[in-house]
Amino acid sequence: MDDERRTRAERIAGHRFATPALLDAALTHPSYAAEHPGATGYDRLEFLGDAVLGFIVSDELYRAFPGAPEGELTLRKHHAVSGESLSGTADALGIGDLVRLGRGAESAGERLRASVLENVFEALVGALFLDGGLPAARAFVTSSLDARYCADIVPAADPKSALQQLTQARHQALPEYRIVDVQGPPHRRTFFAEVTLGGEVCGRGSGASKQSAEKAAAASALSALDDPADEPPDTP
């Protein structure tokens, strides 16, 4: 990684790396590593960063909301560390611009893929933990995600649960999900889902797993159902 890119990455991370190779790896897509012998992809750092991120957010929530029940803390945590949250935060920070991609992945638009941004964010947390310990990782997580988990308003429930409650109350019917397409190689698949109500499609979404695709479809349906003009007909 050139000096300018590393300087930009360290500015975003808020940390000067004693071991720059960790930062390089966190910003290296597996496709680049496959094309460049000696380069290391972010997979292992992503694995570590996911665990470190979960601990930091759980600890921060436990301290910030001493009277909150476990259910509320869980909702806040899930909201903060969801794929949508992490990818959106990484995009806002400009992390995607710094990722090294293989030629094929670059031409396929992987740089803008939400799952890649999510993975890189987690990998960067892992790299910070290894290089600067928990304080360095915590400083980055709290500065990046504080608004996601410490908001005064409790985040909405899981979109699939919320959609089920809404459709039961409004239409006396349950939503049904189906995976309509799967794209990408086996190790980097994107699933596309639809949710139907009374046989009518009311939401579509995609994600790196079947569950995340269904959640995205449910969130889309909730947004549509907020507008009465877009509501599907009642189930007979």
Phi, psi and omega per residue, in radians:
M1 nan 2.350 -3.113
D2 -1.282 2.855 -3.036
D3 -1.100 -0.669 -3.116
E4 -1.128 -0.780 3.140
R5 -1.142 -0.703 3.122
R6 -1.136 -0.688 3.107
T7 -1.098 -0.738 3.103
R8 -1.113 -0.726 3.142
A9 -1.131 -0.740 3.141
E10 -1.170 -0.571 3.096
R11 -1.148 -0.735 3.110
I12 -1.136 -0.747 -3.106
A13 -1.289 -0.352 -3.100
G14 1.204 0.568 -3.042
H15 -2.688 2.368 3.040
R16 -1.641 2.038 -3.019
F17 -1.341 2.211 3.022
A18 -1.288 -0.497 3.097
T19 -2.098 1.539 -3.074
P20 -1.018 -0.428 -3.131
A21 -1.057 -0.521 3.107
L22 -1.161 -0.735 3.105
L23 -1.159 -0.739 3.105
D24 -1.002 -0.795 -3.123
A25 -1.135 -0.699 -3.121
A26 -1.088 -0.458 -3.099
L27 -1.846 0.328 -3.113
T28 -1.986 1.992 3.103
H29 -1.177 2.529 3.129
P30 -0.943 -0.527 3.139
S31 -1.145 -0.614 3.102
Y32 -1.217 -0.753 3.135
A33 -1.079 -0.623 -3.138
A34 -1.180 -0.501 -3.107
E35 -1.609 -0.229 -3.066
H36 -2.238 1.694 3.118
P37 -0.945 2.329 -3.122
G38 1.728 -0.370 3.085
A39 -1.393 2.606 -3.124
T40 -2.041 2.222 3.109
G41 -1.392 3.044 -3.005
Y42 -1.544 0.048 -2.996
D43 -0.957 -0.875 -3.089
R44 -1.169 -0.687 3.112
L45 -1.175 -0.595 3.081
E46 -1.090 -0.757 3.112
F47 -1.017 -0.818 3.139
L48 -1.195 -0.787 -3.087
G49 -1.077 -0.593 3.104
D50 -1.040 -0.766 -3.138
A51 -1.217 -0.746 -3.141
V52 -1.124 -0.751 3.123
L53 -1.045 -0.808 3.136
G54 -1.052 -0.716 3.126
F55 -1.132 -0.825 -3.087
I56 -1.055 -0.835 -3.119
V57 -1.124 -0.713 3.109
S58 -1.081 -0.778 -3.133
D59 -1.131 -0.767 3.134
E60 -1.096 -0.728 3.135
L61 -1.154 -0.733 -3.134
Y62 -1.028 -0.699 -3.115
R63 -1.378 -0.610 -3.056
A64 -1.342 -0.479 -3.082
F65 -2.244 1.281 -3.040
P66 -1.111 -0.383 -3.125
G67 -1.778 0.018 -3.066
A68 -1.337 2.430 3.077
P69 -1.256 2.879 -3.104
E70 -1.011 -0.658 -3.119
G71 -1.079 -0.741 3.114
E72 -1.155 -0.741 3.125
L73 -1.065 -0.683 3.130
T74 -1.127 -0.755 3.111
L75 -1.068 -0.758 -3.134
R76 -1.126 -0.730 3.141
K77 -1.128 -0.838 -3.123
H78 -1.056 -0.663 3.112
H79 -1.101 -0.709 -3.067
A80 -1.271 -0.688 -3.018
V81 -1.808 0.200 3.100
S82 -1.118 2.759 3.111
G83 -1.020 -0.687 3.134
E84 -1.090 -0.750 -3.136
S85 -1.121 -0.851 -3.076
L86 -1.186 -0.744 -3.139
S87 -1.169 -0.689 3.107
G88 -1.131 -0.702 3.121
T89 -1.170 -0.774 3.123
A90 -1.061 -0.711 3.129
D91 -1.123 -0.761 -3.133
A92 -1.129 -0.583 3.133
L93 -1.353 -0.250 -3.116
G94 1.468 0.324 -3.103
I95 -1.151 -0.632 -3.097
G96 -1.004 -0.575 -3.128
D97 -1.157 -0.341 -3.034
L98 -1.701 -0.105 -3.059
V99 -1.295 2.357 3.049
R100 -1.551 2.139 -3.099
L101 -2.079 2.627 3.001
G102 -1.209 2.862 -3.072
R103 -1.048 -0.785 -3.125
G104 -1.136 -0.744 -3.141
A105 -1.151 -0.653 3.123
E106 -1.113 -0.817 -3.124
S107 -1.190 -0.428 3.130
A108 -1.473 -0.027 3.102
G109 1.415 0.397 -3.102
E110 -1.077 -0.483 -3.087
R111 -1.011 -0.602 -3.094
L112 -1.640 -0.037 -3.107
R113 -1.217 2.313 -3.072
A114 -1.031 -0.677 -3.108
S115 -1.126 -0.600 3.108
V116 -1.190 -0.774 3.119
L117 -1.076 -0.719 3.096
E118 -1.078 -0.814 -3.123
N119 -1.078 -0.741 -3.110
V120 -1.168 -0.671 3.099
F121 -1.035 -0.838 3.140
E122 -1.125 -0.677 3.118
A123 -1.119 -0.667 3.119
L124 -1.142 -0.654 3.058
V125 -1.080 -0.754 3.110
G126 -1.088 -0.723 3.131
A127 -1.141 -0.709 3.108
L128 -1.114 -0.699 3.134
F129 -1.090 -0.764 -3.124
L130 -1.226 -0.611 -3.064
D131 -1.502 -0.677 -3.054
G132 -2.151 0.122 3.121
G133 1.350 -3.041 -3.102
L134 -1.059 -0.657 3.133
P135 -1.013 -0.737 -3.131
A136 -1.161 -0.752 3.126
A137 -1.149 -0.738 -3.124
R138 -1.117 -0.724 -3.127
A139 -1.063 -0.727 3.128
F140 -1.191 -0.800 -3.107
V141 -1.099 -0.821 -3.090
T142 -1.180 -0.667 3.139
S143 -1.222 -0.527 -3.090
S144 -1.509 -0.649 -2.958
L145 -2.024 0.028 -3.056
D146 -0.906 -0.771 -3.110
A147 -1.164 -0.362 -3.112
R148 -1.348 -0.550 -3.058
Y149 -2.061 -0.156 -3.125
C150 -1.939 0.305 3.113
A151 -1.147 2.651 3.134
D152 -1.129 -0.590 -3.103
I153 -1.516 2.288 3.099
V154 -1.235 2.277 3.135
P155 -1.017 2.675 3.106
A156 -1.116 2.783 3.127
A157 -1.137 2.995 3.061
D158 -0.828 2.297 -3.046
P159 -1.007 -0.574 3.115
K160 -1.183 -0.708 3.099
S161 -1.166 -0.749 -3.139
A162 -1.107 -0.708 3.129
L163 -1.156 -0.696 3.126
Q164 -1.090 -0.753 3.125
Q165 -1.106 -0.734 -3.118
L166 -1.152 -0.817 -3.077
T167 -1.220 -0.576 3.074
Q168 -1.135 -0.747 -3.106
A169 -1.262 -0.674 -3.015
R170 -1.604 -0.599 -3.027
H171 -2.145 -0.040 -3.074
Q172 0.886 0.736 -3.138
A173 -2.552 2.748 3.133
L174 -1.820 2.444 3.075
P175 -1.229 2.637 3.103
E176 -2.154 2.443 -3.075
Y177 -1.989 2.598 3.049
R178 -2.627 2.478 3.050
I179 -1.514 2.099 -3.035
V180 -1.784 -0.256 3.139
D181 -2.854 2.656 3.056
V182 -2.371 2.219 -3.112
Q183 -2.212 2.759 3.068
G184 1.664 2.928 3.129
P185 -1.212 2.851 -3.074
P186 -0.946 -0.599 -3.083
H187 -1.520 -0.128 -3.138
R188 -2.468 1.006 -3.085
R189 -1.440 2.625 2.999
T190 -2.113 2.199 -3.112
F191 -1.773 2.493 3.126
F192 -2.075 2.218 -3.045
A193 -2.172 2.689 2.993
E194 -2.193 2.585 3.012
V195 -2.113 2.357 -3.096
T196 -2.100 2.691 3.070
L197 -2.402 2.067 -3.090
G198 1.086 0.543 3.129
G199 1.469 -0.090 -3.128
E200 -1.816 2.357 3.088
V201 -1.227 2.176 -3.132
C202 -2.065 -0.037 3.107
G203 -2.951 2.582 3.093
R204 -2.347 2.621 3.118
G205 -2.855 2.922 3.132
S206 -2.392 2.796 3.134
G207 -2.998 3.027 -3.098
A208 -1.350 -0.138 3.087
S209 -2.469 2.885 3.105
K210 -1.050 -0.719 -3.107
Q211 -1.123 -0.781 -3.119
S212 -1.184 -0.585 3.094
A213 -1.158 -0.718 3.117
E214 -1.161 -0.673 3.097
K215 -1.108 -0.716 3.125
A216 -1.128 -0.675 3.097
A217 -1.137 -0.703 3.111
A218 -1.115 -0.733 3.114
A219 -1.098 -0.691 3.092
S220 -1.098 -0.718 3.138
A221 -1.158 -0.701 3.116
L222 -1.064 -0.728 3.120
S223 -1.106 -0.730 -3.137
A224 -1.176 -0.688 -3.093
L225 -1.254 -0.276 3.072
D226 -1.190 -0.389 3.116
D227 -1.784 1.906 -3.081
P228 -0.939 -0.524 -3.118
A229 -1.178 -0.372 -3.100
D230 -1.734 0.043 -3.063
E231 -1.220 2.459 3.006
P232 -1.269 2.800 -3.130
P233 -1.143 2.663 3.088
D234 -1.054 2.549 3.071
T235 -1.289 2.297 -3.136
P236 -1.015 nan nan
